Every structure is written in C-alpha cells, then in structure tokens.
Amino acid sequence: MQPDISVKHLNKVYADGFSALKDINLDIKPGEIFALLGPNGAGKTTLISIICGIVNLSDGEVKAAGYDIVKDYRRARESIGLVPQELNTDSFETVWDAVSFSRGLFGKPPAPDHIEKVLKDLSLWDKRNNRIMSLSGGMKRRVMIAKALSHEPRILFLDEPTAGVDVELRRDMWEMVRKLRANGVTIILTTHYIEEAEEMADRIGVIREGEIILVEDKTRLMSKLGKKELRLHLQNPLDKIPGQLALEPVDLSEDGYELIYTFDSQQEQAGVARLLRTLGEMGIEFRDIQTRESSLEEIFVGLVNE
Ligand SMILES: Nc1ncnc2c1ncn2[C@@H]1O[C@H](COP(=O)(O)OP(=O)(O)OP(=O)(O)O)[C@@H](O)[C@H]1O
C-alpha cells in the first residue's frame, strides 16, 4: 500500500545555519493516527511545516498522497488539511463564511453539503451564523479544524490540538479525531500530552534534536519498553533486603514495609513466582500485592533523556 506521507532523507538547515532536521525517514500509512512526540524545539513543527509546504526543505524528498511536495506542490497541498498551533481566529466573519472561504482557497467549487457535514460533525452547526470572534476558545479550535477539512483533504495535521484546552474539550477532541479517522482521514498529530498519544495513536514517532529516534506501534512500544512493578506490602517491616533476594531486582521502601520488584513487561512471570516462593520459604508475610505498568509518559521521558 502506498503511504499517505513519505519522507526520505529529509534535512533542514535554517538560514542561520541551524540544522533542525537530520536525515528524517518516515512513512505514514493511510487511515492511521500517528502521534509525533518530542521535547520543545525537537523539530516537530519544522517537519509538519515542510510537509505542508510552508517551510522549504534543504535536502531529501517528501510526498503527500503520492505527490512530490516540491514538483507537484498544488496536488500535494490539496490533499492536506493543517490545523496550526497558533489560532488566528479573531475574525468578524461567520463560521459558515470562514469555512466556505477556506475551501475556495484551494480552488474547489462550493459544496454546501460538505460544509454542512463538517460543521455538524464538529458540533458547530448551531453556531454557523455566529461571528468567530464571539465564540469560546474551544469553539474557535473546532472552527480551525472545520477550515482544515473544508477542501476534503485525506490527510489532516493537528499541531498541538489540545494545548490549553480543558479536560472535557480535550476528550471531545479525541472523540472527534476518532470519528474523522473512521471516515478514512489519515491523522498526524503533535502533542505534549503523552496521555493524548497513549489514548489515540496507532503509532508513535519520537523526535529528539532533529532526529527520529523511534517509530513504533503504540501497543508494541508500551510492551517493549514498558516496565511492570510489583509492590508487596509486608506484614512486618524489614530493615534491609534479605541476602536471599540480593540478586533480584528488588528495592525496599524507606519505612521497610514495601518490597518493590521491577521487571520488563515482556519478560515471563517466572521471576515473580520465584520471588513469592523465596518470601514464603523465609516466612516473610505480606498483606497486599499491587502491580503497575509504566505509562507512555515514563517510557517517553526515559527515551528523550537517554
Ligand atoms: N526560522 C528559523 N530559523 C532558525 N531556527 C529555527 C527557525 N524556526 C525554528 N528554528 C529552530 O529549529 C528547532 C526546531 O523548532 P520547531 O519549532 O520545529 O520545534 P518543535 O519540536 O515544534 O518545538 P515545540 O514543541 O516547542 O513547538 C528549534 O531549535 C528552533 O529554535
């Protein structure tokens, strides 16, 4: 299957000589939700801006929907909808006019049916005759998405879609993004909220200092790099880790009441059975057991700080 976005050996050096992207290679499959994660200044916006034709590439090749973004700029750009990080929506226009106008910018003939569907999908239909400047921040964000979808792109970029929005709206946005995907739209989002990637993405790419350091299926990533933790709450405190457990990956809490055993998610459970057996043999009793898996956030922080 031809990827919706194909990036090959992409480099970007800004005019001041700063190398913002270094040999990026990335394919985005049709219909997937791809989350691009990375610390501030890693190069996420630069990468998106190049794919969307806003920033020139220095070297390499990028295709969107099969069209080269340089040689076939118009076709490539037509296949993309972009919701930028900055919202510039202090407009006197009505929602309906703004969204219809966006479609016109791509040279597409008016399609009131499509605009109506987009506005309804984004719960903006009731607001169609309102001026944009009179809307709440969350509604304005929806208008930005409606504008990006006005020309029926098959690929949608969301740059920090939920930065600064409240929890409820964030959940609404996630729901909406899933709906878009169900309608066949390929979605690439950047986010600082790891929870967002954990909740929505099919695949995750991590970018650090202009380099892609990892691209992985989300579930595989979590099981591959994730750790599990087993906490045993002891009946009586220990003053140190017993010698019989010296070789096990075990920590003791400060108050001596908790033994914490950490192991790879992928590892079989033999270690746990061994630990429990040893404790039984030593007569160490415990009153509670808890297990916990590391979150994507912990995995991410580990990755970018390596
Ligand atoms: N026009 C420019 N000229 C020179 N350097 C630039 C320019 N634009 C961006 N940069 C630098 O390129 C690097 C990547 O910036 P970019 O905005 O792509 O990062 P980002 O990952 O999107 O960060 P954030 O999460 O903060 O939005 C940064 O170090 C930034 O200072």
The ligand as an ORCA input file, in Angstrom:
! r2SCAN-3c Opt
* xyz 0 1
  N      13.180     30.229     11.208
  C      14.071     29.612     11.988
  N      15.372     29.933     11.956
  C      16.265     29.289     12.736
  N      15.954     28.307     13.608
  C      14.669     27.947     13.683
  C      13.656     28.578     12.886
  N      12.471     28.006     13.187
  C      12.730     27.072     14.124
  N      14.035     27.034     14.429
  C      14.709     26.159     15.386
  O      14.544     24.818     14.976
  C      14.357     23.964     16.116
  C      13.078     23.174     15.934
  O      11.953     24.043     16.077
  P      10.454     23.522     15.946
  O       9.556     24.693     16.072
  O      10.344     22.681     14.746
  O      10.360     22.589     17.249
  P       9.096     21.868     17.885
  O       9.522     20.447     18.093
  O       7.887     22.111     17.092
  O       9.030     22.607     19.275
  P       7.742     22.991     20.201
  O       7.361     21.728     20.881
  O       8.347     23.975     21.132
  O       6.698     23.555     19.312
  C      14.359     24.868     17.323
  O      15.648     24.820     17.908
  C      14.067     26.245     16.764
  O      14.695     27.246     17.532
*
